[in-house]
Amino acid sequence: MKRDFTSCMLYALFGLPIFLLLFIGIIYVANCGLSADCSQASLPGIIHTPIPTLIPATLPAGETTNLSATRLKCTVTARTLLSAWVSSGYPESDPFQFTDIKSNTCQATFADVKQLFSEANLWYRGALACSQCHNSNFGSASANMDLSSYEGILAGGKRSSPDARGEDILGGGNWEGSKLNDMLFITQKMPFGRPPGAVALDGPTIQAGEPVLVP
């Protein structure tokens, strides 16, 4: 019995490697033949999965920026802009010229001037827009003056009725003698409620108009 067990162990010890070698050899020969580089293999041909032709991706043409066509704003103080507008006859749509803080010759229209009266937090932090109190509501407008429109500004202040002309605040085109200059920059009574030192002597500095291109 002991001899039979020993014989089985020897057969298993030496037979298993031989069996593995034979098994691997059979698989190799069956697939690659007797050549070492599988040149005699009888494998089925490779079937390629058809791939549809891909359309090349294209990106939209980049837009080039024409710097000459880009509107560049001028930097100017409220006093300079208002002075130039009033002294030019306070036009509504025609451009007027001024010199900005960088000594550039610029031009603007009333639309640039209007922001000084219609924007809040402009003259100082927390400031109401001028047109908040001076507006077209004649019954409640402060000083019966409308600063919300071109027509309202020309109509002046202290009007007796919505259709009446009041006190000329533009000095007839004389900026130095105008009521607007006096209230904003000389006596500095406006904007109403301005804290001491909160507003620069020439008012806020804003972006307005555009440089005049010299040929």
Secondary structure, 3 states (H helix, E strand, C coil): CHHHHHHHHHHHHHHHHHHHHHHHHHHHHHHHCCCCCCCCCCCCCCCCCCCCCCCCCCCCCCCCCCHHHCCCCEEEEHHHHHHHHHHCCCCCCCCEEEECCCCCEEEECHHHHHHHHHCCCCCCCCCCCHHHHCCCCCCCCHHHCCCCCHHHHHHCECCCCCCCCCECCCHHHCHHHCHHHHHHHHCCCCCCCCCCCCCCCCCCEEEECEECCCC
